[in-house]
Amino acid sequence: MLWDRYTDAVDSDPNIHIIDSGGAVLAFGGDVNLADTWENMLAFREKPGGIDDAICTDLLALMRSSDILMINNEFAFSDRGSPLPGKLYTFRAATENVHILHDMGVDIVSVANNHIYDYGTDAFLDTLETLRLAGIPYVGAGINRYEAMQAQYFHAGGMKVAFLAANDIERAWVPQAGEGTPGTLRCFDDEDLLEAIAIARANADWVIVYLHWGVEYATMRQQRQVDLAHLLIDSGVDILIGAHPHVLQGIEFYGNAPIVYSLGNFWFNIGWLWTMLLEIELLAPGEYQMCVHPCMTAGGITYLIQDEARKRAVFTHIEGLSPEGIVIDDDGIVRPAAIS
């Protein structure tokens, strides 16, 4: 079993990272696309200020001030490969543009999604190598099953935080990592994911899973998402973050664990969409505070919404999509309705 090969070495593993800020403020953005020919990147090339012209100053400050910022890397980093035949949208970014993730303040990415294999195996492997050379930890995929199941561990605020990711989209296009074959950690057969969670649970104070799931442009969660989320939390997950639908979905508290069903696109397109930067401050094992920073994307730029009425519109929208009732106060703090 993977367990036997990993737990004895976990404290000296290179997948452990020390955050020396003294805090444990986590931030999560949704789908990010740096593909060379995609609309937001075409607009980006016209912006002399780089990322400072693509994400507003106040939002960038929030992102960069977090102790750990995680996004979904929804494309391949490579200069090789060909688009998968028959696939409508395929995304590939020049490897030199990995600096954009650093410019955003990104500390870790999920590569468990339906576009990471868009240009085939060589481009997929180039993606992993590009991120590795850039010093950006990734989760949810690997050169084999062992790497795809590995958590990335961060020491922050006196706690050990484990991050995992998995893909629940497109069985045909994206292979599942095998004993000697590359691919993603997938949810269709839960065994590998549940084992990875068990290992992380035994070695961390917090276990966070970032899932690629749901239906594109569906604001309401699917029953598959609900069932999978509850299974994973019952198996040891503390925080569950979702992406892929491209739009916001609701938030649920299952026991003490928050489920954020979809963060929406973060920096992906030029159309108008609501999105968010989610902030979770870990206070102690089992204790946290969660805050929604409402944002919008338009014209290839992601803005932090500052107007109070527009902020309340986003909060009300999320509340209306959320099961069992949640409350988001005027500062963006999210709580179960029963204890608000």
C-alpha positions as a printed Julia matrix, in Angstrom:
340×3 Matrix{Float64}:
   0.0    0.0     0.0
   0.98   3.63   -0.51
   0.59   4.14    3.26
   3.53   1.83    4.0
   5.83   3.76    1.66
   4.86   7.23    2.78
   4.04   7.73    6.45
   7.51   6.81    7.77
   9.11   9.42    5.52
   6.49  12.15    5.73
   8.38  14.45    8.1
  11.41  14.58    5.8
   9.43  14.62    2.57
  10.1   17.43    0.03
   6.36  17.98   -0.14
   6.48  19.76    3.23
   6.66  23.57    3.21
   7.24  25.97    6.09
   5.33  29.25    6.24
   7.19  31.66    8.49
   4.58  34.42    8.7
   3.21  33.03   11.96
  -0.34  32.85   10.64
  -2.53  30.39    8.77
  -4.69  32.45    6.44
  -5.65  30.37    3.41
  -7.04  31.87    0.21
  -8.67  30.03   -2.67
  -9.41  31.18   -6.19
 -11.22  29.17   -8.82
 -10.29  28.36  -12.41
  -7.29  30.17  -13.89
  -6.42  29.88  -17.6
  -3.13  31.14  -19.03
  -3.56  29.47  -22.44
  -1.7   31.42  -25.13
  -4.64  31.79  -27.52
  -7.49  32.12  -25.01
  -9.42  35.37  -24.66
  -8.15  36.58  -21.29
  -4.52  36.04  -22.34
  -5.04  37.81  -25.67
  -6.34  40.78  -23.69
  -3.48  40.4   -21.19
  -0.85  40.92  -23.89
  -2.24  44.4   -24.46
  -1.78  45.36  -20.81
   1.57  47.08  -20.15
   1.35  46.56  -16.4
   1.15  42.78  -16.57
  -0.86  41.08  -13.84
  -1.38  44.45  -12.11
  -3.54  45.41  -15.09
  -5.41  42.09  -15.12
  -6.3   41.77  -11.41
  -7.21  44.9    -9.49
  -4.75  46.29   -6.95
  -6.87  45.65   -3.85
  -7.6   42.07   -4.88
  -3.93  41.37   -5.64
  -3.03  42.73   -2.22
  -5.44  40.27   -0.57
  -4.07  37.38   -2.62
  -0.45  38.2    -1.89
  -1.06  38.82    1.82
  -2.54  35.36    2.43
  -0.23  32.76    3.94
  -1.21  30.12    1.37
  -2.99  30.9    -1.9
  -4.38  28.03   -4.01
  -5.95  28.12   -7.49
  -6.97  25.61  -10.14
  -4.4   25.41  -12.97
  -6.85  24.78  -15.84
  -4.37  24.3   -18.71
  -1.11  22.63  -19.68
   2.27  24.41  -19.42
   4.19  23.21  -22.48
   5.69  24.03  -25.83
   4.97  20.52  -27.13
   2.05  18.3   -28.05
  -1.04  18.53  -30.23
  -4.65  19.24  -29.25
  -6.59  16.13  -28.36
  -8.61  15.22  -31.46
 -12.3   15.9   -31.16
 -12.06  18.05  -28.02
 -13.81  21.4   -28.48
 -11.62  23.5   -26.16
  -7.93  22.8   -25.54
  -5.66  24.99  -23.42
  -1.87  25.25  -23.48
   0.38  28.0   -22.07
   4.0   28.79  -22.82
   6.23  27.51  -20.02
   7.82  30.95  -19.66
   4.48  32.3   -18.41
   4.68  30.33  -15.18
   5.95  33.57  -13.65
   2.36  34.87  -13.82
   1.42  32.47  -11.02
   4.23  33.91   -8.9
   3.08  37.42   -9.79
  -0.39  36.53   -8.49
   1.04  35.23   -5.23
   0.06  31.6    -5.87
   1.59  29.09   -3.44
  -0.01  25.83   -4.6
  -2.14  24.68   -7.55
  -4.55  21.89   -8.32
  -3.75  20.11  -11.58
  -6.66  17.68  -11.24
  -8.97  18.96  -13.95
 -10.33  18.24  -17.42
  -7.85  20.43  -19.33
  -4.52  19.38  -17.86
  -4.17  16.65  -20.53
  -5.37  18.76  -23.47
  -2.1   18.41  -25.43
  -1.29  14.82  -24.53
   1.19  13.07  -22.29
   4.31  15.07  -23.18
   2.59  18.38  -22.46
   1.15  16.98  -19.23
   4.61  15.94  -18.05
   6.0   19.32  -19.11
   3.36  20.96  -16.91
   4.49  19.06  -13.84
   8.14  19.82  -14.58
   7.45  23.51  -15.22
   5.65  23.88  -11.9
   8.36  21.91  -10.1
  11.16  24.06  -11.53
   9.21  27.2   -10.64
   8.88  26.02   -7.04
   5.08  25.83   -7.18
   3.72  22.73   -5.42
   0.91  20.9    -7.21
  -1.62  18.29   -6.15
  -4.05  15.98   -7.9
  -1.87  14.52  -10.64
   1.53  12.97  -11.17
   3.84  10.78  -13.15
   2.22   7.79  -11.45
  -0.42   6.86   -8.87
   1.96   7.44   -5.97
   2.67  11.06   -6.92
  -0.95  11.8    -7.82
  -2.02  10.66   -4.34
   0.6   12.67   -2.47
  -0.53  15.57   -0.35
   1.41  18.79   -0.08
   1.94  19.74    3.57
   2.34  23.29    4.87
   3.41  24.21    8.41
   1.54  27.43    9.19
   0.37  29.04   12.41
   1.74  26.16   14.48
  -0.38  23.64   12.52
   0.27  21.17    9.72
  -2.09  21.6     6.77
  -2.47  18.92    4.08
  -3.72  19.75    0.58
  -5.09  17.2    -1.89
  -6.96  17.53   -5.2
  -8.95  15.19   -7.41
 -10.83  15.23  -10.7
 -14.43  14.1   -11.23
 -14.74  15.26  -14.87
 -14.21  13.64  -18.31
 -13.35   9.99  -17.97
 -12.49   9.76  -21.67
 -10.11  12.69  -22.02
  -8.02  12.58  -18.85
  -6.38   9.32  -17.73
  -6.25   8.15  -14.17
  -2.72   7.83  -12.8
  -1.63   4.21  -12.57
   1.21   2.31  -10.94
   3.57   3.27  -13.76
   1.52   5.66  -15.87
   0.86   9.4   -15.56
  -2.53  11.0   -14.96
  -4.78  12.58  -12.39
  -6.22  11.41   -9.11
  -9.83  10.74  -10.02
 -13.01  10.4    -7.99
 -14.85   7.82  -10.11
 -13.17   5.0    -8.22
 -12.94   6.4    -4.69
 -10.32   3.97   -3.41
  -7.19   5.99   -4.24
  -8.67   9.26   -3.05
  -9.91   7.77    0.21
  -6.49   6.24    0.85
  -4.81   9.58    0.16
  -7.19  11.26    2.62
  -6.45   8.63    5.27
  -2.7    9.25    4.94
  -3.15  13.02    5.13
  -5.49  12.69    8.12
  -2.86  10.7    10.02
  -0.19  13.31    9.34
  -1.9   16.71    9.55
  -4.06  18.91   11.74
  -6.1   19.99    8.72
  -7.0   18.12    5.53
  -8.18  20.22    2.59
  -9.42  18.73   -0.68
  -9.89  20.77   -3.86
 -12.27  18.98   -6.27
 -12.97  19.49   -9.96
 -16.62  18.46  -10.28
 -20.17  19.45  -11.15
 -21.76  20.71  -14.38
 -20.52  23.72  -16.33
 -22.61  26.88  -15.85
 -24.98  25.13  -13.44
 -25.47  27.35  -10.39
 -27.09  24.54   -8.42
 -24.98  21.7    -7.1
 -25.66  18.18   -8.35
 -26.58  15.27   -6.08
 -23.29  13.62   -7.11
 -21.42  16.56   -5.57
 -23.4   16.4    -2.34
 -22.94  12.65   -1.95
 -19.22  12.77   -2.73
 -18.63  15.73   -0.41
 -20.32  14.02    2.51
 -18.4   10.79    1.89
 -15.06  12.61    1.85
 -15.82  14.6     5.0
 -16.94  11.43    6.77
 -13.57  10.0     5.69
 -11.52  12.76    7.31
 -11.64  15.93    5.19
 -11.92  19.22    7.1
 -12.48  21.67    4.23
 -13.8   20.9     0.73
 -13.35  23.38   -2.12
 -14.92  22.96   -5.56
 -14.36  24.31   -9.05
 -15.24  23.53  -12.7
 -18.8   24.89  -13.14
 -17.29  28.33  -14.06
 -19.97  30.03  -11.94
 -20.6   30.37   -8.22
 -22.53  27.67   -6.39
 -23.64  27.5    -2.78
 -21.88  26.76    0.49
 -22.85  24.04    2.94
 -21.74  23.19    6.47
 -21.67  19.42    6.95
 -20.95  19.03   10.62
 -18.12  21.48   11.24
 -16.74  21.14    7.7
 -17.46  23.77    5.05
 -18.21  22.68    1.48
 -17.76  25.42   -1.12
 -19.38  23.81   -4.13
 -17.9   26.14   -6.78
 -15.64  29.17   -6.62
 -16.39  30.06  -10.25
 -13.87  31.31  -12.78
 -11.2   33.46  -11.16
  -9.19  34.67  -14.16
 -10.31  32.76  -17.19
 -12.43  34.72  -19.64
 -13.43  38.19  -20.81
 -17.15  37.82  -20.18
 -18.95  39.23  -17.14
 -19.2   36.81  -14.22
 -19.39  36.94  -10.45
 -16.59  35.11   -8.68
 -14.88  35.21   -5.3
 -11.65  34.98   -3.39
 -12.39  32.68   -0.47
 -10.4   33.26    2.71
 -10.26  30.76    5.56
  -8.26  31.6     8.67
  -7.26  28.52   10.63
  -7.34  29.44   14.31
  -6.66  26.03   15.91
  -7.37  22.43   14.89
 -11.1   22.35   14.2
 -11.53  26.13   14.59
 -11.66  28.53   11.67
 -13.28  31.65   10.25
 -14.4   31.78    6.61
 -14.82  34.95    4.58
 -16.08  35.55    1.02
 -14.46  38.41   -0.88
 -16.88  38.99   -3.77
 -15.34  39.69   -7.15
 -16.33  40.03  -10.78
 -14.57  39.34  -14.04
 -15.13  41.54  -17.08
 -13.01  42.3   -20.13
 -10.24  39.98  -19.01
  -9.87  41.74  -15.65
 -10.87  40.42  -12.21
 -12.08  43.09   -9.81
 -12.72  43.09   -6.07
 -16.27  44.36   -5.54
 -16.16  47.33   -3.17
 -19.66  48.81   -3.46
 -21.73  47.66   -0.47
 -24.93  47.07   -2.43
 -23.13  45.0    -5.05
 -21.34  43.02   -2.35
 -24.68  42.27   -0.71
 -26.07  41.12   -4.08
 -23.31  38.52   -4.35
 -23.77  37.42   -0.73
 -27.52  37.07   -1.24
 -26.95  35.1    -4.44
 -24.66  32.6    -2.65
 -27.05  32.35    0.31
 -29.89  31.53   -2.07
 -27.9   28.7    -3.66
 -26.87  27.19   -0.33
 -28.56  24.17    1.28
 -29.99  24.27    4.8
 -29.32  27.98    5.02
 -26.16  29.97    5.59
 -25.67  33.61    6.46
 -22.99  35.88    5.03
 -22.69  39.09    7.03
 -21.74  42.48    5.62
 -18.05  41.74    6.17
 -18.31  38.51    4.15
 -18.06  36.19    7.17
 -19.9   32.93    6.47
 -21.74  31.05    9.23
 -24.51  28.45    9.46
 -27.84  30.24    9.77
 -28.63  28.45   13.03
 -25.73  30.14   14.87
 -25.61  33.49   13.1
